Amino acid sequence: MARHILHAPPHLSAWCERVKAFLDGRKDLPGMVGFASSGSSGNPPKMILFTPDALQASARGAVEHLSAWRGDWCCPLPLYHVGGSMIGWRAREAGARVHELSGKWDAVRYADLVRQTGSAWSSLVPAQVVDLVRQGIEAPACLRGIVVGGGSLERETGRMARRLGWPVVQSYGMTEAASQIATALPGDEFGDEWLPVLPHWNLRVEEDGLLALNGPALFSGIVTEDGDGVFSLSGNEPGAWWRSKDLVELKGGRLRFIRRVDRQVKILGELVDIDAVEHALRAVAPDSCVETVPDERAGLALVLCGPQEAIMRQAAQMWNASVPGYQRVRFLSCGELPRNEMGKLGRARLRESLSNGARQKTPI
């Protein structure tokens, strides 16, 4: 294996080369596999580093959990993403083959590839499942399980996919954990929020409700860059517990994800947890998100963004009637939300379009 193998999307290729040069200068560092990540909040990129043994442990745990010891895998995800790359590691662990979907995502071509190759297993992101359902594509009979990651799949969409024969299961994971932490099973009814934890993880909930984890698949280090372009490497000691920024509940070997807690801002001098506001509003307007724009008086103002104006207005009005002024939504911004090729929300692009006026805002 090359000394370090780093994965990053095309727009981060130059940054990735700089990271590699930085790591190559660390002669004390063993060969690592890295994945670029900007997190769910669109923060500056960072490189999450793993030993090959950690990725193998992740693959083994997933294959054991799903009983996926037989059958090929179909990969429609980019290999620079941990979710796509881990398909190959799982297939190797089970002695199976991987069949990659070339070119851009296409629901019909994906279904044809699964059928032609007889693939039993695959991974998708929620946006891809939505495409299969909207086009009414029936699943090939060879499939045994499809792990859905990169975000939560809406319950009714998942059930419609099941009716079309797609054996989708919801998963919860993160780049720092080399993909899956908890995953439902194909035989479970779709939509249960409590997901079984994979066998290679030790989990606990800290006093503040945040998930902490340790296990053989946990990352070994993170490379970050400061404002002057200087890289630094922070390590994670083997066997150490790592605190995430996710609020969860644990019960009987199962995990329920609540929300993230890494976006807090000051409005009218008061601390506001944007993720908490967004979580509450999504109960009424599921396909929406909350961002901020500068405000001369308050410092910042909350903006509810999404494609369904009537539902968003109802959600915002209900919320505003029950909270103090500094927590209230001041604007709506209607239109499709920007997403990357994995279907994840592009928060940085959304904030830019709000700030430069490309995306309209309507006072509530």
N, C-alpha and C positions, 0 to 999 in steps of 0.2 A: 504494500500500500504506500502511496505517496505520503510524504511527511504529514501534510495536513490537507484534507479535502473539505473545501468550503462551498456551501450552496447559497445562492442568492438570486433573486429575480433579475432580469436583464437591466432594469434601470439602476440597480445597485452593483453592477459588475465592476466598475472602477473602484468603488468603495471596498468591495470584496477583495480586490487585488491589494489594496493598501493594508487591509487587515491581515492578509496572508503574509505580506512582507514583515509586518510587525511580529506575527507569531513565529515566522522563520528565524527571527532574531533572538528568540527565546530558546537557547540551546538545551535548557533543562526540561523543556516541555515535550512529552511524548506525542506521537502522531494523533491528531484529533480529527473528528468529523464535526463540521459546524453548519448551522442553519441561521441565516439572517432573519431577524424578527424586529418588527416595529411595535409589537404589542397591539392590543385592541383599541388603544386610544390614539394611534397615529403618532407616537413619540419618535424621536430620532432612532435610527436603526441600531441594533446591537447584534452581536454574533454569539449564539448559544453553542457551546462546545461540549462534545461527548467523546468518551472513549468508544472504540468499536465494541468492546464488551458490553457497554451500557445499551447500545442500540440492539445488540443481539438479545440481551435480557428483555428489552421491550418487545421485540418480535416474538420471543418464546412465550412471554406472558400472554400476548394477544392470541397467538395460535392455540395455546392451551385453553384459554378462556372460551374461545369460540368453537373449540374442537375442530379446528380447521387444518387437520393433518393431511387431508386428501383434497385434491382439486386445485386447479390453476387460479390465478388472480388476474383480474382485468384492471388496468391502471389508466384512468382518465384525468389524473391530477398532475400538475407540474412536479418534476422530480426535485426542484430546488426547494419545495415546501416539505416540511417534515412529514405531513400526511401522505404525500405522494412517494417520497423516498422510502418510508417504512413499509410500503407495499412490497417492495423488492426484498427487504430484509425478512419479512414474514414468509414470503414465498421460498426464499432460500432455507429458512429454518424448517419448513415443511417438505423440502425437496420438490417444490412445484415450479411451474413456469409463470412468467409475467407477460401479459399481452398489453402493450401500450397503445392507447388511442392517439394517433398522430394528428398534428395540426390543432386547430381550434376545437373547442368543445362543440359537439353536435349530438343531440339526444338520439336521433335515428341511427347515426353511425355507431354510437356507443352500443345501442341495443344489438345492432348487427354484429359487432365485434364479439360481444359476449356470446351470442348465439353460434357464430362460426367457430369460436375457439372452445366452446363448451366450458367457459370459466364458471367456477363455483362461487368465487368470492370477489369483492370489490370494495372500494371506498368512494364516497361522493360527498359533496358539500350540499347544503340545503337548496341553493339556487339550481343545482343540477337536477335534484329530485323534483322541484317545481316544474322544470321544463318537461320531464318525463310525464308528469301528471297532466299538465296543460295540453300536451299533444296526444294524450290518451294512448301512449305506447304500452303495449303489454310486454311483460317480462319473459325472457327465455326460461324454459323449465329447468335448465341446468343450474341456475343460481341457488345458493344455499344461504348466503348472507351478504348484506351491504352495510358497511359501517359508515354512518353519517357523522361527519365532524366539521369543525370550522364554524360552529354556530348551532343554534337550536332550530330544529325542524318543527314547524307549526303542526300541532297534533292532527288536525283534520287532513292536512296535506299528506302526512305520513300514513294515515289510515286509507286515504284514496290510493296512495302508492301501493299499499299492501293489497288492496282490492284488484289492482292491475297485475299483481303477482310479484312485485318488487319486494324482496325480504329485507326492508330497511330496518336498521336498529340505530337508536340514538346513542351517541357517545359523548363523554366529557373528557377533555384533555387539554394539554398546552404544550408549547414547544419545549419548555424546560423539562418536561416529563417524557420527551421523545414520543409524543402523540398521546395515546390513550391512558387514562387513569381509571375510568369506570365506563362500562359499556353494557347496554341491554343485550339480550339474547334473541335470536330469530324466533324462538318459540314463545316469547313473551308478547302480551298484547301491546301494541304500540301506544305510547303516550304516557306510560308510567314515569313520573319524575324521579323516582328512586332507582338509580342505576347500580348494578352490581360492580363492586370494585375488583379490578384485575388482581391476579394472585401474587404479583411481584411487588405490590405496594403496601407500605405501612402508612396509615393516615391518622391524623388527629385534628381536632378543632381547638384552636387556641382560645384564650379567654375572651378575645374580641371578636370571635366568630370566624376568623380567617383559617383557611385550610393550611396545614403544615404536612409535609410528606417526606419520607425517605424510602430508599430502595435502590436496587442495582441499576435501574434505568434512568436515574436522575442525572442531570447535567453536571459537568465537571468545572465549567468556568464560563464567564461572560466577558466579552470584549466590548467596551464602550468607548466613545470618543467625546472629548470635551469641546467647548466652543472654539478653542485654538487649534483643533485638529490633532490633538495628542491622544493616542490610544492608551487605555489601561486595561489590565486583566484582573478580574476578581475571581478567586477560586471558590469551589464548594467542596469541602473535605468529605472523603468517602465515609458513609454512614451518618453524616450530619443531617439534621432536620432542616428543611428549607421552608420558609414562610411564603406563601403565595399572596396575592391580592384579591383572592376570591372568597366571598362569604358562602359557606356551605353548611349542610347538616349531614351527620353520619348516624346511621342506625342499622345494626345487624348486618354489617358487611355491605351496606348500600350507601350511596351518596346522592344528595339532592343539591344541585347548584342553585344558589339564590341570585347573586349578582357580583360584579366587580366593585372595588372601592377605591380606585386609584385616580379619580377625577374630583378634586375639591377646589373651589374658587371662593373668593370674597365678593359679596354683593351687598352694598350698603353697609359695609363693615362686618357683615355676618358670614360665617363659613357655610357654604352650600355644597352638598354632595350631589354632583350632577348625575352620577350613576343611580343614586337613590330616586331622584326625581324621574329620570328616564324609566326606571323599573316600574314605578307607580303608574306613569302615563301609558306604558305599553300594555297594561291590563285592559285598557279601553281601546287604544290604537296600537295594535301589535307591530305594524310595519312602520315604525317611526323612531326617531332618536332626538336627543336634546343636545344642542350646542350653545355657545355663547357668542355675543357680539359686543364690542365696546359701547359703553353708555356714559354720557358726560356726567350725569348725576349719580348713578348707582355704581359706576365703575364697569360693570358688565350687566348684560341682560340675557335671560334665557330665551332660546328660540326652539320651538318644536318643529321638526322637519320630517317630511314624509309625503307620500303620493295621494293620501285621501283627506281632502280638506275638511269635509263635514265631520268625519269621525275624529280628526285631530282637534277641531274646534270644540267639539263636545268634551273630549278628554281634558283639554286645557281649561275650559270653563269649570268643570267639576273639580279639578285640582286647585285652581285659583280660589275657589270659594271656601276651601278647607285649610289653607296654609297662610302663614304671614307673608307680607308684601315681598320680602327679599327672596322668597322661594317661588314666586309666581312666574308663570310663562308670559312674556311680554309680546312675543311675535310668533306668527306661523310662517313657515316657508314651504310651499307646496311644490311637489315635483318628485320624480324618481330620485332615489338616493344613489350616489356614486358607489360602485363596488369594484373590487379587484377581480382578477381571473378566478380566484377561489370563492367568490361570492361574498367576501367579507366587506363590511362597510368601510369606505375610504374616508375616514374622518378628516384627515389633513386636507384632502381635496374639497370636502364639504365646507370646512372652515374658510378655506381660501375663496371659494365662490360666494360665501356669505359676506366676507370682508371686502371683496372687490366689486360687489354689486351685481355679479353675474347671476346670482340667485335672489329672487325678490323676497322681501319680508313684508308681512301684513300685520299691523297692530291688532291685538285682540281687544 
